[in-house]
Amino acid sequence: MNQFDIYLSGVGGQGIGLLSELIARAIDHSGQRVIGADTHGLAQRGGMVASHIRMGQTVHSALVGKNRADLCVSLERHEALRAMNDYLKDGATLVYYDAVWQPLDVRMGTTKQIENVLISDEASRRGITAIRVFEEGLQEARMQNIVVSAVICKNSFIPGVNQKHFLSAMDDLMRGEMLVDNQRLFRSIVEKEQK
Amino acid sequence: MKRMGDFLLSQDPVSEIVIGNTAVVRAMIETGVRVVTSYPGSPTPEIAGAIGAINLDKRPFYFEFSVNEKVATEVAFGASVNGHLSCVFFKSVGLNVAADTFVQLGLMELIGGMVIILGDDPGANSSQNEQDNRHFSRLSYIPLLEPATPTEVYQMFKEAVLISREKKMPVILRMSTHVCHAKEKISFQAMQLQKSSDEPLFSPENGPYIPLTSKALNMKRKALQKWAFVKELSNESVFNVEERFQPKKGFSTDKVSINIDTQKTRKRGVITAGVPYLSLKDVLEEVTDKPDILKLGFVNPLPADKIIRFLKGHQEVKVLEELDDFLEQEIKRLAFEQEIPVRIIGKTDIEDWIGEYTPDKVREVMAKTWKDFPQPAAEDQERPKIDPRPPQMCPGCGHRSAFYAIKKALDENDITVADIGCHTLGALEPYNIGQVLLCMGHSNGTAAGLSLFNKKRRVVSFLGDSTFFHAGIPGIINAIYNNHNHTLIIMENGTTAMTGHQEHPATGKNFNEITQKIPLRQVLEGLGVKDIQEVDTYSQKKLTEAVKKAMNKEGFNVLIAKHPCMLKFTRDQRRAGKNIPNPVQIGEKCNRTYECISEFACPTFQITPDGTVWVQEDLCIGDRSCMQTCPVQAIEPTMKKGGDL
């Protein structure tokens, strides 16, 4: 594989940074070269945040180009559409957690909330595989990123990266109860998807 | 992964995926840095995060967040002239604050060595401008190295230390946003932690250090002599690399293969540095007839010999640099002096001066340069539109409660002067408080100017608590001293929130230990402010009344609008294993006035397509500051089990 570009997005506070670190480390555990960059600073305060992950031998900049991502991952519905609009290649894959954190304009009534059907229609127009993820009764909103990573893993959306690599990455990043809870959730999602 | 604090100290070679801001800390430790100082500012605060990951008793150097960048630079300078290798880091515009001190450094004999890390911010991702700090290097005769990747950060910091110690001169390491925050796997070398001497080596004999008129010009002469030495070093540096393209072999940096004679026939070259170099390499993956590249690590002084050779060897040379035409000016000068018949293509229009040189941007710039490069594709007009999502105050933020209440006390005609901090977000909808902003601590000077000859419109300035100590105090003293006529509202949240909750002088803690608290109110009283009110921002009615009272008075007065940063509070609660309170709920009384949405605008309150208000429980922290905003008391606490405020 020459290169594979992943663009991740969400709203500040959703845990995009951890998801990005998890994926980057899983890729590293698979023995492939990985580089990337995250958003830090003011934008984290409730604004759009993005992370870039690039794998392969022919990537140089840490930033993914517009309309060039092979995979977009988003933790929020509006940001999923934005990511697909701005970064995803035609024919590529979008995985998004269907949380809705309405932007100010939607709350103020000056623009309409993005509905899932708009995302799926736009995805079919562009030949994109769009996967909506939602887990009923999740113990903590901050675990949504783990659910998404499990879906990515199960569907082998990242070339050469499997469950073992993801679990090792979690071992790297988490400790104690957090590690146990997240690995349990991850496994349960992967197994559930298999049925 | 080993814990960050462990691998940073590992004496064995170690590989880790890290960001540039972490890599530089390992380089500090390997080179034996003794003193590091800073003031928090994006994109650099994660350097302090990495330092903080090393337990205080194991940390091989002293670190402090100073009160501002100028003081931080002075502390590092003082340590260096006493024989200790030192380092100061701060954001791009932090250099403006430090400038008075900084421009003197080149004149001084820094016997311990000193590296200045500049976090420049092309694209103004989290700064009030995207100023090009390479100019400061030229202004002050201080060499500047520019890494492109975290690995180069690690290597070039060590190079900077070598130069600095050898010539007893300061050296700048310029790390732009996506060098600070880029991550990759770095192979760190083995290291030997050296025992450093605590001996104070300061002596005027090492200087002179007093730049009186009689001495200042000689000190400048010495600085220029050092500069001449670094110019030679730049010519020889391995960080200035020529990459020559051969169709079947790709790029080669082999010195033997790059020789002047065989270059005569070559057509195109690009001179570039830093992040734009990486973006160029991405673009070149799609170009068949690739140009040669001269990649610079020494941005000032430039490697004149290498550049001359490169110019002579090519018919056309593109200078690819983000922000200003800093390299272009110098390269054109060299070509003119040497009478080299080469076409140099620099910046071609205003857009070339603006924004970060991401791969997308470089694709545009190169498409304008050479027609066989990929040209912009037609935009897909059918994509659904979506509005941007700017940052906003967090759920429960005391500033939201404050702005909601303050707005009720203001007239449309009042002039509101913002300052830097999370409270700058008050300028956005629906609060619209804060109409003018220059930089850290400007608000009271600007407000004073706005109040002159002004009998019709009241003026109110804002200031955060960390900014108060950083650069806010002189403006306050000036307002008292010169009898200015405006109200200052200090938005006190007990932390330096925007950059990641660093302590400040009023919190009673510094980076390393518990320390003496310097309460804002006492400082204000000490300065002679006669009229001070203090209100918790969750007491909205009281705050509205207090603002009305303050603004109707003649002269300068201060209102401290305080509430702890709730993001920090909830994080601390969670870390301590405590529950945060239950979210609120919308009760049956809701009559769709939408005050909670259109005026208070906590992101927790969302709206269904049929107009029903609902509470996004992932966001609500149960702070209940919203409850008083509802005219029909429809916002209710939920009775589920949870923590309490």
Boltz contact constraints between the chains, C-beta under 6 A:
constraints:
  - contact:
      token1: [A, 28]
      token2: [B, 17]
      max_distance: 6.0
  - contact:
      token1: [A, 35]
      token2: [B, 184]
      max_distance: 6.0
  - contact:
      token1: [A, 36]
      token2: [B, 183]
      max_distance: 6.0
  - contact:
      token1: [A, 37]
      token2: [B, 178]
      max_distance: 6.0
  - contact:
      token1: [A, 37]
      token2: [B, 181]
      max_distance: 6.0
  - contact:
      token1: [A, 37]
      token2: [B, 182]
      max_distance: 6.0
  - contact:
      token1: [A, 38]
      token2: [B, 181]
      max_distance: 6.0
  - contact:
      token1: [A, 40]
      token2: [B, 181]
      max_distance: 6.0
  - contact:
      token1: [A, 41]
      token2: [B, 42]
      max_distance: 6.0
  - contact:
      token1: [A, 41]
      token2: [B, 126]
      max_distance: 6.0
  - contact:
      token1: [A, 42]
      token2: [B, 126]
      max_distance: 6.0
  - contact:
      token1: [A, 42]
      token2: [B, 391]
      max_distance: 6.0
  - contact:
      token1: [A, 42]
      token2: [B, 498]
      max_distance: 6.0
  - contact:
      token1: [A, 43]
      token2: [B, 391]
      max_distance: 6.0
  - contact:
      token1: [A, 45]
      token2: [B, 391]
      max_distance: 6.0
  - contact:
      token1: [A, 46]
      token2: [B, 391]
      max_distance: 6.0
  - contact:
      token1: [A, 46]
      token2: [B, 392]
      max_distance: 6.0
  - contact:
      token1: [A, 46]
      token2: [B, 603]
      max_distance: 6.0
  - contact:
      token1: [A, 47]
      token2: [B, 389]
      max_distance: 6.0
  - contact:
      token1: [A, 47]
      token2: [B, 390]
      max_distance: 6.0
  - contact:
      token1: [A, 47]
      token2: [B, 391]
      max_distance: 6.0
  - contact:
      token1: [A, 48]
      token2: [B, 389]
      max_distance: 6.0
  - contact:
      token1: [A, 58]
      token2: [B, 285]
      max_distance: 6.0
  - contact:
      token1: [A, 60]
      token2: [B, 278]
      max_distance: 6.0
  - contact:
      token1: [A, 60]
      token2: [B, 281]
      max_distance: 6.0
  - contact:
      token1: [A, 60]
      token2: [B, 282]
      max_distance: 6.0
  - contact:
      token1: [A, 61]
      token2: [B, 278]
      max_distance: 6.0
  - contact:
      token1: [A, 61]
      token2: [B, 279]
      max_distance: 6.0
  - contact:
      token1: [A, 61]
      token2: [B, 282]
      max_distance: 6.0
  - contact:
      token1: [A, 61]
      token2: [B, 359]
      max_distance: 6.0
  - contact:
      token1: [A, 62]
      token2: [B, 178]
      max_distance: 6.0
  - contact:
      token1: [A, 62]
      token2: [B, 182]
      max_distance: 6.0
  - contact:
      token1: [A, 63]
      token2: [B, 358]
      max_distance: 6.0
  - contact:
      token1: [A, 65]
      token2: [B, 359]
      max_distance: 6.0
  - contact:
      token1: [A, 65]
      token2: [B, 360]
      max_distance: 6.0
  - contact:
      token1: [A, 66]
      token2: [B, 360]
      max_distance: 6.0
  - contact:
      token1: [A, 81]
      token2: [B, 386]
      max_distance: 6.0
  - contact:
      token1: [A, 82]
      token2: [B, 386]
      max_distance: 6.0
  - contact:
      token1: [A, 85]
      token2: [B, 383]
      max_distance: 6.0
  - contact:
      token1: [A, 102]
      token2: [B, 606]
      max_distance: 6.0
  - contact:
      token1: [A, 103]
      token2: [B, 389]
      max_distance: 6.0
  - contact:
      token1: [A, 105]
      token2: [B, 387]
      max_distance: 6.0
  - contact:
      token1: [A, 107]
      token2: [B, 597]
      max_distance: 6.0
  - contact:
      token1: [A, 107]
      token2: [B, 607]
      max_distance: 6.0
  - contact:
      token1: [A, 108]
      token2: [B, 598]
      max_distance: 6.0
  - contact:
      token1: [A, 111]
      token2: [B, 387]
      max_distance: 6.0
  - contact:
      token1: [A, 118]
      token2: [B, 384]
      max_distance: 6.0
  - contact:
      token1: [A, 122]
      token2: [B, 384]
      max_distance: 6.0
  - contact:
      token1: [A, 141]
      token2: [B, 618]
      max_distance: 6.0
  - contact:
      token1: [A, 172]
      token2: [B, 1]
      max_distance: 6.0
